[in-house]
Amino acid sequence: MDAEQQNASASAARQLRLMMCGSSALPQPVMQEWETITGHRLLERYGMTEFVMAISNPLRGARKAGTVGKPFPGVQVKIAEDNSGDDILGVGELCVKSPSLFKEYWKLPQVTKDSFTDDGFFKTGDAGRVDEDGYYIILGRTSADIMKVGGYKLSALEIESVLLEHPDIVECCVLGLPDKDYGEAVSAIVVLDSERKRKREESNSALSLEELCSWAKDKLAPYKLPTRLMLWDSLPRNAMGKVNKKELKRQLVTEN
């Protein structure tokens, strides 16, 4: 947008009563930029078609960045940790029991059975944890956003959120690619801001893995730092505007 359009859009956004987002984790840099432009702190919440809404930051009160809030009254949420022995304490699959929970998948009895725990909780397929204040944090889909690296289970979304704070990066995708020593390697695909990319090309100073890790070392634990870096012009997205990590990972593994 040009300056006039930006001002008009920001002014219109400030007239809205409420702005919400969900159910995936929202990168904090995006939340901060949104709040700067619109004057609204997004109301993060968590829900699925199978149970509608289950967890939310408060409508009135402190909305905690990086979390989707606490369960609604009458909703039970638990973290189902597996027994593999390599889990970080408190991290596991979110399971929900709610008055609005659906009964079954139509004509799919086995899928329905596999989707519930023995005590009636629905297995969401999302990994999460609870912070010190009882707020739930979404770490991503267990099938696509959780990487197993050297005995650690890492959240790709957490690492992406940090990398997006880099002044040169406008988009990124983090995924675990096969590694013979560590099981999976933290691999980052990044898209640079066009103007900053042009300046780097003029000065022959392309963003390197070493430079990126040096910048991120105070923001991420050493075992969460990327060990592979790919610079792309854009990220492949589907019709819904999302990056299919499972398909992207399959393509990268096939090519290599």
C-alpha positions as CSV (number, residue, x, y, z in Angstrom):
1,M,0.0,0.0,0.0
2,D,1.0,3.6,-0.5
3,A,1.1,5.9,2.5
4,E,-2.5,7.2,2.0
5,Q,-3.9,3.6,1.8
6,Q,-1.9,2.6,4.9
7,N,-3.3,5.5,6.9
8,A,-6.8,4.9,5.7
9,S,-6.7,1.1,6.5
10,A,-5.1,1.6,9.9
11,S,-7.7,4.2,10.8
12,A,-10.6,1.9,9.7
13,A,-9.1,-1.0,11.6
14,R,-9.1,1.0,14.8
15,Q,-12.8,1.4,14.6
16,L,-13.4,-2.4,14.9
17,R,-14.5,-3.8,18.3
18,L,-12.5,-7.0,18.2
19,M,-9.9,-8.8,16.1
20,M,-9.3,-12.5,16.7
21,C,-6.9,-15.1,15.3
22,G,-6.3,-18.9,15.7
23,S,-5.9,-21.7,16.0
24,S,-2.3,-22.1,15.0
25,A,0.4,-20.3,17.0
26,L,0.8,-16.6,16.1
27,P,4.4,-15.5,15.8
28,Q,5.0,-12.7,18.3
29,P,6.6,-10.3,15.7
30,V,3.4,-10.6,13.6
31,M,1.3,-9.8,16.7
32,Q,3.4,-6.8,17.6
33,E,3.3,-5.4,14.1
34,W,-0.4,-5.9,13.9
35,E,-0.9,-4.0,17.2
36,T,1.3,-1.2,16.0
37,I,-0.7,-0.8,12.8
38,T,-4.3,-1.3,14.1
39,G,-4.2,-0.5,17.8
40,H,-5.6,-3.9,18.5
41,R,-4.0,-6.7,20.4
42,L,-5.3,-9.8,18.6
43,L,-7.4,-12.1,20.7
44,E,-5.7,-15.5,20.3
45,R,-7.9,-18.6,20.8
46,Y,-7.9,-22.2,20.0
47,G,-10.6,-24.4,18.4
48,M,-11.3,-27.1,15.8
49,T,-14.3,-28.1,13.8
50,E,-14.6,-31.1,16.1
51,F,-15.4,-29.0,19.2
52,V,-15.6,-25.4,18.0
53,M,-13.9,-23.3,20.6
54,A,-12.1,-24.6,23.7
55,I,-9.3,-22.3,24.8
56,S,-9.0,-18.5,24.7
57,N,-7.2,-15.5,26.0
58,P,-9.7,-13.2,27.9
59,L,-12.0,-10.8,26.1
60,R,-11.4,-8.4,28.9
61,G,-8.1,-8.7,30.7
62,A,-4.5,-9.4,29.9
63,R,-4.0,-11.3,26.6
64,K,-0.7,-13.1,26.8
65,A,1.4,-13.1,23.6
66,G,2.5,-16.4,22.4
67,T,-0.3,-18.3,24.0
68,V,-3.9,-19.2,23.2
69,G,-5.1,-18.6,26.7
70,K,-7.0,-20.9,29.1
71,P,-9.9,-23.4,28.7
72,F,-13.4,-22.1,28.7
73,P,-15.7,-23.0,31.6
74,G,-16.8,-26.6,31.3
75,V,-13.9,-27.5,29.0
76,Q,-11.2,-30.0,30.1
77,V,-7.8,-30.0,28.4
78,K,-4.9,-32.2,29.2
79,I,-1.4,-32.8,27.7
80,A,-0.9,-36.4,26.7
81,E,2.8,-37.1,26.9
82,D,4.1,-40.3,25.2
83,N,6.4,-42.8,26.8
84,S,9.3,-42.6,24.3
85,G,11.6,-41.2,27.0
86,D,12.9,-38.4,24.8
87,D,10.2,-35.8,25.6
88,I,10.6,-32.5,27.3
89,L,8.6,-32.5,30.5
90,G,5.2,-31.1,30.0
91,V,5.1,-31.2,26.2
92,G,2.7,-33.5,24.5
93,E,-0.5,-33.8,22.4
94,L,-3.4,-31.5,23.4
95,C,-6.5,-33.6,24.3
96,V,-9.9,-31.9,24.7
97,K,-13.2,-32.9,26.4
98,S,-16.0,-30.3,25.9
99,P,-19.8,-30.1,26.0
100,S,-19.5,-29.0,22.3
101,L,-17.4,-32.0,21.3
102,F,-18.7,-33.9,18.3
103,K,-19.9,-37.5,18.5
104,E,-18.2,-39.2,15.6
105,Y,-16.8,-39.0,12.1
106,W,-19.6,-39.9,9.7
107,K,-19.2,-43.5,8.5
108,L,-15.7,-43.7,9.8
109,P,-15.9,-45.8,13.0
110,Q,-12.2,-46.8,13.2
111,V,-11.0,-43.2,12.7
112,T,-13.4,-42.1,15.4
113,K,-12.1,-44.7,17.8
114,D,-8.5,-43.8,17.0
115,S,-9.3,-40.1,17.7
116,F,-10.3,-40.5,21.3
117,T,-8.5,-41.6,24.5
118,D,-10.0,-44.3,26.7
119,D,-11.4,-41.6,29.0
120,G,-13.2,-39.7,26.3
121,F,-10.8,-36.9,25.4
122,F,-10.4,-36.0,21.7
123,K,-6.8,-36.2,20.4
124,T,-6.3,-32.9,18.5
125,G,-3.0,-33.8,16.8
126,D,-1.5,-30.5,18.0
127,A,1.4,-30.4,20.4
128,G,1.4,-28.0,23.3
129,R,2.4,-27.2,26.8
130,V,1.2,-25.1,29.7
131,D,3.2,-22.1,31.0
132,E,3.7,-21.0,34.6
133,D,0.5,-19.0,34.5
134,G,-1.7,-21.8,33.2
135,Y,-1.8,-20.4,29.7
136,Y,-1.6,-23.0,26.8
137,I,1.0,-22.7,24.1
138,I,0.6,-24.3,20.7
139,L,3.8,-25.8,19.4
140,G,2.4,-27.1,16.1
141,R,1.0,-30.2,14.5
142,T,2.6,-33.3,15.9
143,S,2.9,-34.7,12.3
144,A,4.6,-31.6,10.7
145,D,5.8,-29.0,13.2
146,I,7.5,-31.2,15.8
147,M,11.0,-32.3,15.0
148,K,13.0,-35.0,16.8
149,V,16.6,-33.7,16.9
150,G,19.2,-35.6,18.9
151,G,16.8,-36.7,21.5
152,Y,14.9,-33.4,21.8
153,K,11.4,-32.7,20.5
154,L,11.5,-29.2,19.0
155,S,8.8,-26.9,17.8
156,A,9.3,-25.6,14.3
157,L,6.8,-22.8,15.0
158,E,8.8,-21.6,18.0
159,I,12.0,-21.3,15.9
160,E,10.1,-19.7,13.0
161,S,8.8,-17.0,15.4
162,V,12.3,-16.1,16.4
163,L,13.7,-16.1,12.9
164,L,11.0,-13.7,11.8
165,E,12.4,-11.2,14.2
166,H,15.5,-10.9,12.0
167,P,15.4,-7.6,10.1
168,D,16.2,-9.2,6.7
169,I,13.6,-12.1,6.9
170,V,10.0,-11.6,5.8
171,E,9.0,-15.3,5.6
172,C,10.5,-18.5,6.8
173,C,9.7,-22.2,7.1
174,V,11.5,-24.5,9.6
175,L,11.3,-28.3,9.2
176,G,13.3,-31.4,10.2
177,L,15.2,-33.0,7.4
178,P,16.7,-36.5,7.8
179,D,20.1,-36.5,9.5
180,K,22.2,-39.7,10.0
181,D,23.7,-38.5,13.3
182,Y,20.8,-36.6,15.0
183,G,17.7,-38.2,13.4
184,E,16.5,-34.9,12.0
185,A,18.3,-31.6,11.4
186,V,16.8,-28.2,12.0
187,S,16.5,-26.8,8.5
188,A,15.4,-23.2,7.7
189,I,14.1,-21.9,4.4
190,V,14.0,-18.1,4.5
191,V,12.7,-15.4,2.2
192,L,14.5,-12.1,2.5
193,D,13.1,-8.6,2.3
194,S,13.5,-7.5,-1.4
195,E,15.3,-4.2,-0.6
196,R,17.7,-5.8,1.9
197,K,18.3,-8.7,-0.4
198,R,19.3,-6.2,-3.2
199,K,21.7,-4.4,-0.9
200,R,23.3,-7.7,0.2
201,E,23.7,-8.7,-3.5
202,E,25.4,-5.3,-4.2
203,S,27.8,-5.8,-1.4
204,N,28.2,-9.5,-2.0
205,S,27.2,-10.4,1.5
206,A,24.5,-13.1,1.3
207,L,22.9,-14.2,4.5
208,S,24.9,-17.2,5.8
209,L,24.1,-19.9,8.2
210,E,26.9,-18.7,10.5
211,E,25.6,-15.1,10.5
212,L,22.0,-16.3,11.2
213,C,23.1,-18.5,14.1
214,S,25.3,-15.8,15.5
215,W,22.3,-13.5,15.5
216,A,19.9,-16.1,17.0
217,K,22.2,-17.6,19.7
218,D,20.9,-15.4,22.5
219,K,17.3,-16.1,21.5
220,L,17.4,-19.9,21.0
221,A,19.0,-22.7,22.9
222,P,22.0,-24.1,21.0
223,Y,20.2,-27.3,20.1
224,K,17.4,-25.3,18.5
225,L,19.7,-23.3,16.1
226,P,19.4,-24.2,12.4
227,T,22.1,-26.4,11.0
228,R,20.9,-26.0,7.4
229,L,19.9,-22.8,5.6
230,M,18.2,-22.3,2.3
231,L,17.5,-18.9,0.7
232,W,14.4,-18.9,-1.5
233,D,12.6,-16.2,-3.4
234,S,9.2,-17.4,-2.1
235,L,7.6,-20.2,-0.2
236,P,5.2,-22.6,-2.0
237,R,1.7,-22.2,-0.8
238,N,-1.6,-24.0,-1.4
239,A,-4.9,-22.4,-2.4
240,M,-5.5,-21.6,1.3
241,G,-2.3,-19.7,1.5
242,K,-0.6,-22.2,3.7
243,V,2.8,-24.0,3.3
244,N,2.3,-27.8,3.2
245,K,5.3,-28.8,5.3
246,K,4.8,-32.6,4.8
247,E,4.8,-32.2,1.0
248,L,7.7,-29.7,1.1
249,K,9.7,-32.1,3.2
250,R,8.9,-35.0,0.9
251,Q,10.1,-33.0,-2.1
252,L,13.4,-31.9,-0.4
253,V,14.2,-35.4,0.7
254,T,13.5,-36.8,-2.8
255,E,15.7,-34.1,-4.5
256,N,18.5,-34.9,-2.1
